[in-house]
Amino acid sequence: MKKALVISLLAVVGLGLAAFAGPLSGCWDLGTILEVDKGTEQVEMLWFGSTLTLDYTTCGWSFGSTAKFSKHAFTNLFFDAAGSVGAFGFYGVLDFVPQTPSFKFLAGFADLSIAGVSLYAGGMVYNFNHSTALDPNIGIGYIVGGYGVAGDCSIWVEAQFNAPSQIYTVYAYGYQSLLDWILYYDTDVCAWQKPAWTVQTATCTAAWSGLDVYVEYPFACFDLLTTINFDCENGFDQVCFEIDDICTGLDWLLLDDLNICFNVQTKSACGQFELVLSDCVCFTPYLNLVVEQNAITGIELNALTIEYDMGQGVTFKAGTLFDATWGFTGIAKVDDDAAACDTGYAYCWDETGGLTRFADCCINDTYDEYFAILVDGDACCGGAFSVSVYNWFNDELTDAFMDWVETELDIMLGVGSNTTFYFGVDLDAEGLDNLFGKVKFCF
């Protein structure tokens, strides 16, 4: 009862402030999953969740607060802020676990761009005992880095202090992606939750733990990426040379990257091939080279998907997963450990029929086939609606009707531009499995 009162008060306060504060916005959603016990035919609340998000913008700064509730607890409360002062940009998030109750972490980043050079620095204070009521066990860590261009050369440098390296993220995806993944990405369903980056050990003495340098420059007829790493374990760890997109003389085959690494005692050479595929209308094949003892012995079809727009807001989707594990399509020459270049992944279907290698995103890792019908259109009062029906199969279930395992029906109905209702029903061979319902209101 007290919990319901807290939720109601937060909602009333948020909606009341929205009535007179233009820069204030937010969303409140409330959802539950009801599971049917096949033996007793009783209905049990399997999951309950409610999230209230408030955002306030002023003077070019945005301030946010998010409160998350589960079936039995006030699970998470965090505050975030982003803005700039002159040439400096600032980003931060403060997180608490009210259920424990305890402090979870404080993270912040600052960046500066001047004279063609971009600098960034970030740190975190993290409580390793946040999930219990024990005394706090605090660790701190931070990184300092920068990147820029000098003629035809691009340079990235980053030093870590009791923190894992993030230079590859900045190099490959950009600094903003680093902020998104560390500070802002939050989900209950899949992949990452805050924080996606944390400190290494529980110590308040953030000793130096690593230094990375990336330099990309033209060399002969190609662009060469050189990476140098120093750490606290080996001093000089390794230097690597990487070449991307090497033409093999075959239109359908590309050497995606060739990586040669040296450290004090060993050397490794890893090459990864990539098949160049043309557009196949509405079909998407997932092909992989078969490599045995550094020789390409064949091509295998790991998965095949189809997506076709039938018009009038109707889409047909289907997919078949032939082999769940693939990803390494290369050659390796490693002095001491031949597995150093072998990086295969296990794939599965997510809830939308896409392939993912993140276990938390799997709808079920035993499902290998599906087909689905999706319908989208306009609803009442300027809103929108969508209906999706996914049918899942497992071809190893020989006693099942046509290998069918489960059918999911999901309905989204928008009422106006700020209120959305969600409904879902899951059916399996034994009948009704569970019911899902959710309402989301934004202002």
Secondary structure, 3 states (H helix, E strand, C coil): CHHHHHHHHHHHHHHHHHHHCCCEEEEEEEEEEEEECCCCCCEEEEEEEEEEEEEEEECCEEEEEEEEECCCCEEEEEEEEEEEECCEEEEEEEEEECCCCEEEEEEEEEEEEECCEEEEEEEEEEECCCCCCCCCCEEEEEEEEEEEEECCEEEEEEEEECCCCCHHHHHHHCHHHHHHHHHHCCCCCCCCCCCCCCCCCCCCCCCEEEEEEEEEEEECCEEEEEEEEEECCCEEEEEEEEEEEEECCCCCEEEEEEEEEECCCCEEEEEEEEECCCCCCCEEEEEEEEEECCEEEEEEEEEEEEEEEEECCEEEEEEEECCCEECCCEEEEECCCHHHHCCCEECEECCCCCEECCHHHCCCCCCCEEEEEEEEEECHHHCEEEEEEEEEECCCCCCCHHHEEEEEEEEEEEECCCEEEEEEEEEECCEEEEEEEEEEEEC
